[in-house]
């Protein structure tokens, strides 16, 4: 599907244009159309609108403008160095850091979430921990974009803990240490 830019001050108009474009392009199960979004709320709203129009919203890739720009630049001039702060690498770093952190007091909610009924120890391999690591990596990735000053303070051992997630600063420091790289 070629790049198409549509502007409107009405979200319903944009949704209609997107639906028409997807319908005109046809369905290819091996190609996910890319839709650039500005916020997760827009992604959810679009996915809901697409599912109302087509019955289901599947195989649609929603990305932020910065991510799309990085991907385009990587196509034009690939960077041979690894990208440790990108989604998958960050998720794996979170997954690797979790086992050593789960016994710390602040990590009680995560420990409880990963502990199967009838067991005393958290289950740190398998799908559930990986999906949790992906969600946590997404939180850290968004914080890199929207709250870099807070992450810098956490890296120095300062700054307030995140409300509802007092374990997040310790996780950030562990992931930084594991990746041993300076964030972008």
N, C-alpha and C positions, 0 to 999 in steps of 0.2 A: 504494500500500500504506500503510495507516495505521501510526502509531507503535505499536509493541508492545514492552513491556519484560518480559523474562523473567529471573528470577534462579535460580541454582542453584550449588551448590558442585561440581558434576560437569560437566565439559566435554562429555561424551558426551550428557548430557541436553539441554544447550543446542544442540548440533549437531542432535540429533533434532528439537527444536522448530523450529529454523531450517529444516530440510529440509521438515518438514510445512507450515510457513507458506509457503514458496516454492512448494511443490506445490499448495497450496490456492489461492494467488493466481493461479496460471496463468502462462504465459509471454507476455510482451509484449516484442517485440524492440526497442521504442522507449523502454522504461522500465527502468532498472537499479535493482533493489532495493538499498537502502542498509543496510549492516550496520556497526554501531559496534564498533570493536575497541580494545583497549588496547595492543597490541604487534604488531610485524610477524610474530612467530612465531605468534601467534594467527591472523593473516590467512592465513598459509601453511597452518596446520593446518586451518582452516575450508575453504579452497579445496580442499585434498586430500580432506577429508571429503565436500564437496559433489560433487566429481568422482567419488568412489567411488559415491555414491548415484545421481547423475544421468548419469554417463558423462563429463561435462565440467563445468567451472566457468567460465562465461562470462557477461558482462553483469551481474556482481555488483559493486557499488561498496563497498569497504571504507574507512571513514573513522575518524579519531580523534575522541573526544568534543569536543575543542576546535574542530576543523574543522566539525563538525556545528553547534555553537553559533554559530560565526561565520556559517555559511550561513543559519541561522535568523534571526539578528539582521539580516543583510543583506536578508532578505526583508521583515522588519518595518520596518526603517528603513535603506534603502540609503545607503551612504556615497558621496557624489559624488566623493571624491578617489580617485585610483588606489591600488591596493594593491601596491606594488612588491615586497614581501617575501613574496608568495604564490607558489604553485607555478609557474605558467606564466611570470609576470614574472621570477621569480628564475632560472628555466631560461634564459630569453632573455638575461638579464644575464650569466650564466655563459658562455653561448655567445659573446656579444659580447666578453667579456674574454679568452677563451682564446687567440685568435691573437697578441695582444701578449705573452702570458706563455710560450708554448710554447718560445721560444728560451732561456729562463732554465734554468740547470743543474738545479734541482730538478724541473723539469717533464719531464725525460727520459722517464719511463715513459708519460706522457700523449702526448708527442710520438711515441714509438714506436707507441703504440696507434693514433694517427690517421694514421700514415704508411703509405700503401699500398705493397705490394711493388713494387720497381723505381722508386720515387720517392724524392727526397731531402727534399721538403717535406711537412709534414703536410697532410692534406686537411681543411680546416676548414669546408666546406659540405656539405650533404647530410644523410642520415639518421643515419649513425654519430656524427658530432660532436654532433648534436642529442640523440640518446639518451644520450650520455655527459654532456652538459650537464644533462639532466633528472636523471640519477642523482646528479651532483655537487650540484645544487640541492637534491635530497632530503636529502643528507648535511648540507648547510648548514642546511636547514630544521629537521631533527631536532636539530642542535647548538644552534639558537636556543631550542629547548624544553628540552633536557636538559643543555646545557653553556654557558649564556649567559656565565658568567664567563670561560671559555676564549676565546670569541669576542671579548669585550671586551678581553682581554689581547692577542689577535692584532691587533685594530684599533689598539692602541697600539704595536704592533711588539714586544710582549713575549710571554712564555709559551712553553711548549715546542711544538715542531712535533708534528704527529700522527704516531705511529709508523706507518711504511709509507706515509705520504703527507706528506713534508716540504714539499711545494708547497701544501698546503691553507691555511696562514696567508696566503701571498701571494695566493692566489685569493680568499680572504675579503676582504682589503683592496681588491683590484681591483673586486670586485663591489660592495662598500660605496661605493667612489668612483664607480662607474658609476651606481648607483642614486641617489646623493647624497641619501639619506634616512636617518633614524635608525631602527634596527630596533625592532620592537615590544617 
